[in-house]
Amino acid sequence: MTVLSTRPLPRPKTENTAQLAVRIPDAWLPRLDALIPWLAKPGVSATRTDAIRAVMSRGLDAFEEERALESKAPSLGSKPPKSRR
């Protein structure tokens, strides 16, 4: 027998978090709300805050990866090394 939990998704502990208030475009709200059912698990609810956390987490990962790739790429303003013949 499966017992369904009415607990929300696990959230970070309060002492390990920072509260942040931001303004976002109204057009983003329906997009965030559309993610809520996808984030929810059977018997575990999700909230708009969970959707925002998920989007920010993936976005941070993507930006950090892009930044790492850019730091490995040669700069457009630099001259190529002289060849040794």
Rosetta blueprint (number, residue, H / E / L):
1 M L
2 T L
3 V L
4 L L
5 S L
6 T L
7 R L
8 P E
9 L L
10 P L
11 R L
12 P L
13 K L
14 T H
15 E H
16 N H
17 T L
18 A L
19 Q L
20 L L
21 A L
22 V L
23 R L
24 I L
25 P L
26 D L
27 A L
28 W H
29 L H
30 P H
31 R H
32 L H
33 D H
34 A H
35 L H
36 I H
37 P H
38 W H
39 L H
40 A L
41 K E
42 P L
43 G L
44 V E
45 S E
46 A L
47 T L
48 R H
49 T H
50 D H
51 A H
52 I H
53 R H
54 A H
55 V H
56 M H
57 S H
58 R H
59 G H
60 L H
61 D H
62 A H
63 F H
64 E H
65 E H
66 E H
67 R H
68 A H
69 L H
70 E H
71 S H
72 K H
73 A L
74 P L
75 S L
76 L L
77 G L
78 S L
79 K L
80 P L
81 P L
82 K L
83 S L
84 R L
85 R L
